[in-house]
Amino acid sequence: MFEYKGTDKFDIGAGYGEYEYDFFTVNGNDDFWILINHYRNVYRRFGYIADKYETIKNNAGLSPVVQVKMNEHNANLCLSLLDEEFLVKKVSIRRMVVNEVMPDGIYNTHIFNFYYFALQSAKDYFESGLDYAKSDLHNAAIKCFSYSIKLSPSIAYSYFYRGLSYLLRKRYDKAIEDFTHAIRINPEDSDAFSLRGRAYKEAGDFDKANADLAKALEIDPDNKIAKEFLEEINRE
């Protein structure tokens, strides 16, 4: 189990300013994720939902002050919250930065993204979903589109763009389901057919993929996306 080793606030240098850090010792990967999930659960109670994270391995640029402070606290992990940022409109995000020193002395930095949104109208949820998707935060986008659909289930574009986020998350069954909803509402949507064709292709159903892409080109012979996907299938 992880062990809390104290909290310290200090200037990390290089013009970044002062931040507060919590220090811990963890014993292995299981302890690491128990700690991270603890913070996830705390944030969830305040309406923040975890999205993707990235790891910077062998972070040679880690502040020397942080390294000294970790040593002073006899900790192999420290955690800090960056200030909240507003991407566009009502879309906000906080980042949790976790620095971990490995047994071989190498420092890895993990950056976790947490998003937040307040209750909105169906239109606002849809627009927030687009903003999150443009920022590659597709879990947040999916949640926004889902609320938009719940409030106004007859808007084809909410299904379409949620399907696109599912597709980019490689959840092909969900993407196919949403593109199908979009097509039921708007049977002349060439893009929905082309992207459902893509989802079928990625799921390994080439017959349905070909049928959808052919339908997309029947509706719009100039659909470049459908043409590109067909060329990919033909090459394979």
N, C-alpha and C positions, 0 to 999 in steps of 0.2 A: 504494500500500500504506500502511496506517496506520503511524504512528510513535509508539512509547512515549516519553513525556516525563517520567516519574517518578511517584512515589507520595508522598502526603502525608496526615497524619492531623491533624484539627483539629475544633474545636467549630463547628458550622454555625449556632449561635445559635437564638433563638426557643424555647429549651427542649428542642430535639431531641437535644442532646448531641454527642458526638464520633464522627466516622466517618472511615474511611480511604477515600481516593479514588485511583484510577489515572488518569493524565492522558495524552491522546493527541492527535495531529493526524490528521485524516482528510481525504481529498480526494474529496468526492462521495459519492453514495449507495452505490456499490459497496464503497468502503473501509469505510463504516459497517457494512454487513452482513457483510463479511469479519471485522471485529472482533467483532461480536455472535456470529457462528457459532463463532468461536474459543472464546469463553466458554461457549457452549452445549456444545461438545464436551468441554471440561474438566469441566463439571458432570456431563455424562452418564457420565463415568468414575467418578464418585462416587455414581451412582444417582439424580441429579436430572434430571428431564425438563422441558423447556420447554413451557409452555402458552401462553395468550394474552398479549398485551401491549397497552398503551394509550399514547397520546401526548397530552401536554398541550402544545398549541401556544401560543407566546407566553406562557410561564410567568412572569407578572409576580411571582409569589410565591417565585421561586427565591432562596435565601439569598444576600445580597450577599457574604458571605464566600466562597462557592463561586465567584462571578463573579470576585472578586479573585484567588483562587488559580489559576483557569484562566488569567487574564492573566499571573500570575507565572510559570507554567510554559509560557507561550506555546503553549497548547493550545486547540483548539476543541471538545474533547470530554472529559468526565470521567465516571468510572464508579465506583459504590459498591455494596456488598452490604448490605442491611438484615439485621438479626438474624432468625433463623428463628422463625416463628410456628406455633403449633399451633392449627388451626381447631377441630377436635373429635376426640375419640378419638385415633386414631393418624395422623390426617391432618396433615401438616406442609407448610409452604411457605416458600420464600425469595424475596425480591424483589431484582432488580438494577435500580438506578436509573441511567439514562444521561442526562446533561445535555449538550446540543449547542448551540453558538452558531452561528447561520446567517450567511451572508455579509452580510445586512442588519442584523446586530447583535441579532436576536431570539433568545431562548433557548427551545428546545424541550426538554421532559423526556419520556423514554420509560421506562415501567415494565414490566419483564418478570417474569413469574411462573414459578417453578420448583417442582415438587412432588416429593415423595419418599415412598416407602412401602417397608417391609421385608416379607420373606416372611411370608405369613399363610395361614390356612385359607380354604377357599372361602367360608365365611360371613363371615369378616373382610374378605376382598377385596370381597365384595358390599356390606357395610356401609360400607366406605371409599369404594366407588364412589358410593353414595348421598350421602355427605358431600361428596365432590368435586362432584357434580352440583348439589347445593344451593348450593355456592359458585360455580357457573357455570364450573367448571374441567372442561369436558367431555372434553378429551383425556385428562386424568388418570382421569376416571370410566370412560371407554371401556377404558383399559388395565386398571383394576381389575376391571371386569366380565368382560373377556376372560380374566384369570387365574382368576376364579371359575368361568367356563364350562369352562376347561381342566381344572380340578380336579374339577368336578362338572357334567357337560354336560346333566344332565336337569332342571335347575332353570329353570322357565319365566321367573321374574322376572328372572334375570340377562340373558336375551335381551331381555326387555321393556324394561328400563331402559337397556341398552346401545343398543337401537333408539331410545329416546327421546333419548339423547344424540346419536346420529347424526342424528336428525331436527332437533334444535336446531342442529347444525353444518351443516345443509343437505346432508348426504350421504344423499340419499333412497334410492339403491339399497341401501346398507348397512342403512338403517333398515327398508326393506321386507323384506330378507332376515332380519333379526333378529325382526321382528314375526311373520313366517311361522313361524320356529322356535318362538316362544312359543305360537302358535296350534296347531301340531302337538302340542305337549306338553299344552296345555289348550285344546281346541276351544270351550269355553264362556266364554272370556275376552272379554267385550264390549269392554273398554278396548283390548285388542290389536287387535281389528278396527277400532275407531274411529281409532286412531293409524296403523295401516297405511293406512286410507282417507285420512287426512290426507297421508301420505307419497306415496301414489299421486296425490292431487290436486296436490301441489306439483311432482311429476314430470311432470304434464300428462296423466295417464291418468285421465280423468274417469269412464269406464265402470267401471273397477275400483274407483275411489274410491266411487262410488255403491253398488256391490254390497257393499263392505265396511261402509259406514256403515249400509246397510239391515240387514245381518247383525248388526251391533252392537246395533241397536234391536230386532231380533227376539229377541235373547238378553236384553236389558235395555231395555225400553221407556222407562225413566227415565234413560237415559244422556244426560246434558246435553251432554257433549263431542261425541258423535255428532250430536245435534240441531243444535248450533252449526255444525259443519263442513258439514252438509247445507244449512243456511241460507246459508252462504257460497257454496257451489257454485251454489245456485239464484239467488243475486243476480248471479253472474257469468254 
